[in-house]
């Protein structure tokens, strides 16, 4: 399961039944709904080959057009209270809430520690040569 799916699961528990999109919609987004997208990543090397990876995401909340401001206020409070941790995976960090063009946007980071995958071939065959030599030791 990828991080965007985990974000979608958390949004579903906070606001059940509201559509969650991860791709742009040609006909526009149904309202109310959420749109989740990745906005960038960075990695920092750590000890023993680990990496601290910070993944940036954005959630756009499209409120009911009949009551935009009230919906955005309620959703912002819900997300401030409950959008804190991706269960069993990672904490949500650096949350920033903004209202842009009648939508509520939340920018945030998810920080994970990972070991890069090393797909280079390992030693496949080992050639061993043994030599046995006779010792000239005398028995006492």
N, C-alpha and C positions, 0 to 999 in steps of 0.2 A: 504494500500500500504506500503510495507516495504522500508527500506532505499536503498537497492541495486536497487530496481525498480526506485526510485527517481533519483539515480545516473545515471541509464541507460537513463531515460528521458532527463536529462541534457546533457549527451553525444550525444544523438540523435539530440538535437537542435544545438549543437556545430558542429557536423560532421554528417549531415543527410545521411542516406543510408549505413553507415558503420555498419556491424554486431557487436552486443554486446552480449557477452557470460557471463554466470554466473557459468557454469559448464565446467570442462575440456572436450575436444573433443577427441574421440578415434583416429580419422583420422588427428588430428592437427587442428590448427586454420586457417581459411581463412585469407588471408592478402590483404588489410589492415583490421584490426578489433580491438575490445577492449575486454578485459577479466576483469571482476570486481569480487573481492572477499573480504570477511571480514577477518581481521587479528587479531582481539582481541577487548576486551571491558574492561572497568573498571567503577566502580560506587563509588561515594562519597556521604555519607549522608549529607543532608542539613536540615534546620529548617522545622518544621511542616510536617515531614514525606516525604519530597521531596528528590529526588536523582539527582545528577548531573552525567549523564552517558556520557562517552566518548567512542565512537565506532571508531575503526581503520579500514581503508579500503585501498585496493590497486587496482589501475587500471593499467593494462599492455596494452600498445599500440603496436600492431604488424604492422609495416609499410609495404608499398609496397616493396617487395624484390629487385625490379629493381632500386629503388631510396631511399634506407633506410635512409641515413643521411639527405637528404633534407626533407623527410616526417617527420622524428623525430623533426627536427628543426621547421618546420611549426606547427606541432601539439603541441609542447611544448609552443610556443608563443600563440597559440589559447587558450590552457588550462590556461596559466598564466593570460590571459586577461579575460576569460569568465567562468572558472571553479571556481566560488567563493561562490555561494549560491544555495542550493536546494530550489527552489522557494516555498514560503509559508510554509517552514518547518524549516530549520536551515542553519547556515553558515558553510562553509567548512574551517577548520583550519589546521595549521601546514603542509602545502603542501611541499613535498620534491620530486624533480624530479631527476631521475637517468637513465643512459643508461646502460643496462645490456644485453649482448649476442644479440645485434641487435634489442633490444626492448627499448621502453621508459616506465619507471615505475613511477607512482605517488603514494606515500604513503601520507595519510592525515587522519584527524580526523573529525568526526561530533559530536558535543556536543549538548545534549538535556537534559532538566529537566523533570523528570517524577515522578509520584506518583506510588509506587508499588501497584499492584492489591492485595487486601485482599479478598480471597475467603473463609475465615472461616465463618461458619454459625453464623448468628446473632441470637439474642433472638427470638425464634419462638413463644413461648406462654408465656403469663403472667397470673399468678394466683393472683387474688385479693380477699381479704376477708374484708368485711365491718362489722363494729359493730356499732350499734346505741344504746346509753344508755340514760336513762331518767335522767334529771338533777333534783336535789332537791332544786332548787332555789325558793324562795317564791316571789310572785308578790307583789310589793309595791304599 
